[in-house]
Amino acid sequence: MAADKEDLLRYRKSVQLLVSQYVPKGQSLDLRLEDLAEKWNPLFDTQMKRNLVEDVNALVRDYIRPIKRSFFVKPPDTNRIHDLAEQLSASKSLAKIKKKETLVRYIELYAVKCLGVA
């Protein structure tokens, strides 16, 4: 029981650290996500733009769900999150998105959000 609490505490601290590394001071996580989405998403139609962002978000959530438990054993760090984002951005589903660097930053930040810190 004590080990479980320690693992959870270590996990939460590492996620909070990730948020502080990815989100500039004075800006919220959601505002940063919106800003990044605006930069990588090439679509003009508002509904299509929203749908593409939701598709990317769903892809990230689906990818993170099965590995989330492993983060309790070995808390995530920026390298692990970056590698995850690189893998996802290189997937066939996202091949048509040209602004990969901004997309990777978006995926990194959205993955951190999915890990449970709002």
N, C-alpha and C positions, 0 to 999 in steps of 0.2 A: 504493500500500500504506500509506504513512504517513498519507495523508488518510483512508483507511478506519479506521485505528486511532484517529485523532483523532475522527472521527464517532462511533465506538462509545463512546469515552470520554466525549464530550460527552453522548451519549444516556444512558449509565449515570448520569452525575452528575445530569442533569435528572430522571431517574426517582427517584433517591434523594432529591432535593430535594422532589419531589412526595409521596413517602412521608412525609417529615418534616413536610410541611404538612398532610397529611390524617390522620395517626395521632398522637394525643396521646402525649407522652413517657411511657414506662413501660407502654405498651399495645402489643400486637402487631397487625399488620395483620389477621390472621385473627380475632382476638378482636373487633376493631373492626367487621369485616364481620358477625360473628355478632350483635353488639349492634344494628347498624343494621337487619339483616334482621328481627330480632325486633320492631323498631318499625314497619316499613312493611308487614310481612306480616300480613294480617288473619285468616288461617286458624287454626283451632284444632286440626284433625286433624294429627298429627305428620307422617304420610307426605305428605299433601297440601301441607303447609307446606314440607317438604323439596323436593317436586317443583316448587313455584312458584319457590323460590330457584334451583333448578337451571335452570329455564326462563329466568329472568332472566339468570343467568350465561351460559348458552348464547347468548342474544341479544347480550350484550355481547361475548363472544368472537368470534362471527360478524361483528359489526360492526367490531371492531378488527383482525381478521386482515388484511384487504386494505389497511388504511391504516397498519399498523405500520411498513412499510418507509419511508414518508414521514417518520416520526418520526426516522429516522436522519439525514435531510437537515436537517429543522427540528425539533429536539427538542421534545417536548410541554411545555406549561406549564399552569398552573391554568386559564387562560381556555379553552384548547383542550379540555382534559378536561371542563370544565364545560359547554361548548357541546355536546360529544358526548353527555354525560349528559342534558342537556335534550332533545336530539333523540330519544334513545332513550326517555326517560320519557314523551314525548308520542306515542309510536307507538300504533297501534291495539291491539297485543298487550298493552300495559300500561295501557290506558284504565280498567280497572275498579279499579286500585289508587288509593286515595284520598289516601294520605299521600305526595304527590308530592315534597315537599321532602326527606323522609328517603330516599325512593327515589332521588332524584338524587344525594344524598350517597353512598348505597350503590353506585350505578353508577359514580360518579367513582372511588371507592376500588377497586372490583373491576376497573375499566379499568386503573388504575395497577398492580394486581397482575398483570394479563394482560401488561403491558408488560415483565415479566421480573424484577421485584425481589420476593423473598420475605422 
